[in-house]
Amino acid sequence: MSLQVEHLCKDYPTRSGALAVLRDANLELRPGESLAVMGPSGSGKSTLLYILGTLDRPTSGSVKLSGKDPFALTERELADFRNRHVGFVFQDHHLLPQCSVLENVLIPTLVGGAEGAEGWARTLLERVGLSDRLDHRPAELSGGERQRAAIARALIRHPMLLLADEPTGNLDRHSAEKVGELLLELHRQEQTILVVVTHSADLARHFPRRLEMVDGALQPREGTP
Amino acid sequence: MTFARLLLRNLVYHRRGNFAVFLGVVVGTAVLTGALLVGDSLRGSLRDLTLRRLGWVDHSLVTGRFFREELAEKLPAAHVSPAVFLQGAASRPNGSGRVNKVVILGVDERFWHGEPPVGKDFWSPKDLPELDRRGVVLGSALARDLGVSKGGRVAFHLQRLSAAPRESFLGKRKAEDVLTTLELTVATVLPEDSFGSVFSLNPGPTAPRNAYVPLSVLQDELHSQDRKARSLPERPVNALLVQGGTRDALQAELGKRLRLEDWGLDVRVPKKRFGDTAPGYLSLESKQMFVEPAAVAAVKEAGLTAAPTLVYLFNNLSSVRQYAATAAAVTAPGMPPVGRALAAYYGPLQVPYSVVAALDPTMPPPLGPFLPKGVEKLGDDQILVVQWEGSPLNDARSGEPLALTYFQPGDEGRLHEETVVLRLAATVPLKGAFRDRNLTPRFAGLTDRTTIGEWEAPFPFDRSRLKPADHEYWAKHQATPRAYVTLKTGQKLWASRFGSVTSVRLVLPSGKEPAQTAAERILSHLRPEQGGFVFDDVRAERLAASGGSQDFGVLLLGFSAFLIVAALLLVGLLFRLNLDRRASEIGLLLATGFRRGAVRRLLLAEGAVLAALGGMVGLAAAVGYAWLMLEFLAVRWPGGLDRSLLALHVTPASFAIGYVSAVMVSVLTILWAMRVLARVAPRALLTGETAEATGERRKLRWSKWVIGVGLVGAAACFVAGTQVRGHEEQAGSFFGSGALLLTAGLALVWAWMRGGRQEASGHGISGVGQLAVRNAARHPVRSLLTVGLLASATFLVVAVESFHRDAGHDFLEKTGGSGGYPLIAESEVPVYQDLNTAKARADLDFPPAARAALRDVHFVPFRLRAGDDVSCLNLYQPRRPRLLGVPPALIERGGFRFAATEAKTSEEKENPWLLLRGRRADGAVPVFGEANTVTWVLHKSLGAELTVPDDHGKPVRLRIVGLFEDSVFQSELLLSEANFLALYPRQEGYQVFLIDAPPARTAEVKAALETALASHGLAVTPTAQRLESYLAVENTYLATFQALGGLGLLLGALGLAVVLLRSVWERRGELALLRALGFRRSALGWLVLAENAWLLAVGLAVGLVSALLAVAPHLSAGGGEVLWLRLVGLLALVLVVGLAAGAAAVAATLRAPLLPALRRE
């Protein structure tokens, strides 16, 4: 069980030719390991995250989770793969405004089986501190609460890979701190592979392993092991 | 959490966007189902009308001859009412308030089938009331049109009975012989909706003008007309109305119960009169002079020994010596033509006004022989002359040529005097078989006169030619023939379409059986159909016809197609806008492992729920839409339709079809709108993007191809349109040209928007304008859809406007739709004379003023076989088309405009009317019809055939060999008079007239004719007006199409506003930013409005230019008239509505607070 990324490249076509966003990225992470990827805007870190989460395809190179290449899967299998093995936390929480907190957490179970899901959702929400907000709508929550609900949603299917794109980007310092801690705590409890993309040095500080994305290339972050 | 719950949450949360989609489906369903409901309503209304008109009547028998009322008894049916049906005109006694197309029904209480109006005694009086106290019950329509009420007097103008066919040489054709007036007092006027007011065997939207007279009163009137002829049975009727039973059973029973007198036949036992020889045979005779061919055939089939006999009245029999001398005299210089006639008629060797018999002279007694001793055979060129006291030919020698002069009836009541020269076989003494006055059947006005001077001769009769010996002969022998020829010779000379035999002398095998036996044997071989005794399953037939000649539902669906497409495009557009707004939501679902299929199903389920709910509400709206359309049709239909007749009918089938179709099409549209999901990456969706980032070059190339092909195709179609000849082909070419130009125009707009080279520079109004135009190109699909919708709607509305029809500038030309005749007339009572002659005008008692007005007026008379109007004015499906017999003179003359003919020879191409002559090789009768009538009402084409029954019920094939274009002949099919008379020999006289009158005097001629022939019920109509009434139907369709196209255009404009609203809403952050940068609200308002106006203007301009190109040749040829003011008004309305809706959208958006929008950005 590991995440292996080898020679990962990503180009985007533009009017003036191909634009390389990701260049020869290599990475290996095991369950329980976490990684913070930092870097300036447009450096390609979100692209890396979306490719790891199979929401985007690499131009070349490979991504393997437990030795399996998700991009070799059919469209249907890929969707199932994403549902079963990947959890996403976005900067913009992307909660469905029409659904309650509990329902939002349960959304991924609509396609991936619902046995015991509601109990697990309640447990997760309790663990993120929202047990008294189950029936509230996203509009009735604070930014931090919304992001906690999004973390609970990301974990509902016991994913192997937990990906977070600027999870604290829209939060104040206090909320960001709490969300970051919560994310790491749950990651440890669930023994997931956690990859976080962030600008926040405060959040990155909590991660034992940190990489810097510079012009599409991954480099060890200064001061990290 | 379940799918259903998520679905419900989505529906509720996105209710605003969903409501717009829902409304689109409502409109689509309403229009689609509403069109079907209009079809239902028209069919249902016609069906209701049919049932109301027919009342209790299931079967009917209406014949052209009178039969015994007794036939109504004991028929296998629940109820039978015998009746007399007469058609005519009515007026108040002073001649005012004259109305045509009046049906006078002689009925008794059986007709009323319950409580009759005015009480039972009125309908079955014990004693016939005095003439001036006789009453009539009027239907409400007739009373209203006449302007009379209870107690008023009404004069009915009817055709008088005739003892002989009017077009035979003994037929009487003068006005006083043809017309009769029946003056009655109105006993009551029936209520508007009562059975009597609406009853008709030929249901139509126009209320029938019914007048009910007690059957016994009308029978008495008929008998008074028939007093001399004694041709009617005792209680004559000409119709049976039946409730229940089956047609076959009724027909079978009728066949058993008909008697010879119902056929107008009689088996007479000739009696010996003073001095005559006892004949010893029976004589089958007709009460209408000629024994009809079916009866002659029946005698033959009955195996009776029979001698068909034809007697004829000759004007003169003279020695050819006299004749030759006269001829010589004619050639002599100075001898005027009148001298010849005088010499021939008044010479010493003449036998005037006598009967000649044509028979088989070899028949054994008692049917002959008619050969004197020494003569074994009578040749076909020979004649036997009877010797009588004082005959100038008593001394004529055998072999001597004799000239026999007689009248031959010609066209339009003209009598031609013909002469045949026959050799004298022998003179025979007036005894034995020769002394038999029974050879000449009784004929009122001639044979029943005691002196020859008392004859009521309908032909030119010069009493001065009679000599004392002639009077003496008549006194002793009356109509005993004075000459004999063979039957073959007689039939060759005197047979007509009415028959070739005046009696059939019969001998029964035993020679002693009564006349009744002979009658029964003949009857057993006469089929009722041969005499027109045919029961119609009138209810089933009329109900089948009430299906209509057009499926109005489908027609209106076609008209509404654009509106439906507009509504669906709006549905697609709105749904797509919803998707745009929910892109990140969709992206999230994909990110959490939803398959695209699952997301699509979720969204489709949402769309389906919206479509299902919208469809349901749409069904309710459909009822309103159908009601509105019915109102529109009722108002716009030529002459107006009684709105009470056109009631809304709703059938579950139409609801089901409309609902399922609308929901299915809406769901498909939603599927189409969702296709974007298949292409956009989840990551892009998460960021709110739904547009594709790649593929622009390919699409641009594609649109350039469309522009090129469209322009070339448009040019090609345009050129082709100038080359082809047919109206339809031309219209198709030009319309195709416009449509291709429209496509090219839209492709150009697309290419421009996708080209991305729109520059925005400058400042002030110009800068704002340029920015607006650039903004319009930001969402090319949306913009193209709205521009396309507007352009297509404009194209249709403008193109249709230009197809508004009128008679055309060359209508009154010989080669125009009128054939060069400015007036057309139709009479209720046939005219038997040639109206072009002064004699006819005198015979018909034309007043001097009318004669003066008609001095340079020429008539072309047509024979009419009444039937169903086959024009688009008839909402029912015609079953038996109305037929016109075209006179030879018009066939020779030619004229009129043809859309297509089967002409092959140059002569036929020069004058297609020649195609009507004769019959086709396979026996089909060639006919002409109007192109639209044939195509849309009869659902036939050139060369197609249809079958109609002839006078004897035998099916005859009519082949369409020519199609008129925009002709006055749209209600009928035309065939040659010769073919007409062969099919309908009993149809006499002329009822339709084309009238050539000086254009400046048409009103004067119309007034003079309608006055002179008022009693004939003549109605004169300008041909242009007649054509306008037909074109009005077409124009009503166009107006409907245009109105619906206009609604589609408005929907397009509203759609544009919705698109704009969404667009502005999406860009509210950007707009807020502009405000933050110092832009005034008004400047932003102008910016958005300019974008809206630009899209509107592009849409209208592309549509308008394409349409004008499409119709330019049509307009330049004077084919249509564009109501420019109305058109400009409509387009201006669209522009205003579009701008106003856009302005409202902009105002609503710009009123939003600045900060939230900026924050969102």
Chai-1 contact restraints between the chains, C-beta under 6 A:
chainA,res_idxA,chainB,res_idxB,connection_type,confidence,min_distance_angstrom,max_distance_angstrom,comment,restraint_id
A,Y50,B,R683,contact,1.0,0.0,6.0,A-B,restraint_1
A,L55,B,A591,contact,1.0,0.0,6.0,A-B,restraint_2
A,L55,B,P682,contact,1.0,0.0,6.0,A-B,restraint_3
A,L55,B,R683,contact,1.0,0.0,6.0,A-B,restraint_4
A,D56,B,R683,contact,1.0,0.0,6.0,A-B,restraint_5
A,R76,B,R595,contact,1.0,0.0,6.0,A-B,restraint_6
A,A79,B,G593,contact,1.0,0.0,6.0,A-B,restraint_7
A,A79,B,R595,contact,1.0,0.0,6.0,A-B,restraint_8
A,R82,B,G593,contact,1.0,0.0,6.0,A-B,restraint_9
A,N83,B,G593,contact,1.0,0.0,6.0,A-B,restraint_10
A,F88,B,A591,contact,1.0,0.0,6.0,A-B,restraint_11
A,H94,B,L588,contact,1.0,0.0,6.0,A-B,restraint_12
A,Q98,B,R9,contact,1.0,0.0,6.0,A-B,restraint_13
A,Q98,B,N10,contact,1.0,0.0,6.0,A-B,restraint_14
A,Q98,B,Y13,contact,1.0,0.0,6.0,A-B,restraint_15
A,C99,B,R9,contact,1.0,0.0,6.0,A-B,restraint_16
A,E103,B,M1,contact,1.0,0.0,6.0,A-B,restraint_17
A,L106,B,M1,contact,1.0,0.0,6.0,A-B,restraint_18
A,I107,B,T592,contact,1.0,0.0,6.0,A-B,restraint_19
A,P108,B,T592,contact,1.0,0.0,6.0,A-B,restraint_20
A,P108,B,G593,contact,1.0,0.0,6.0,A-B,restraint_21
A,V111,B,G593,contact,1.0,0.0,6.0,A-B,restraint_22
A,V111,B,F594,contact,1.0,0.0,6.0,A-B,restraint_23
A,V111,B,A598,contact,1.0,0.0,6.0,A-B,restraint_24
A,G112,B,G593,contact,1.0,0.0,6.0,A-B,restraint_25
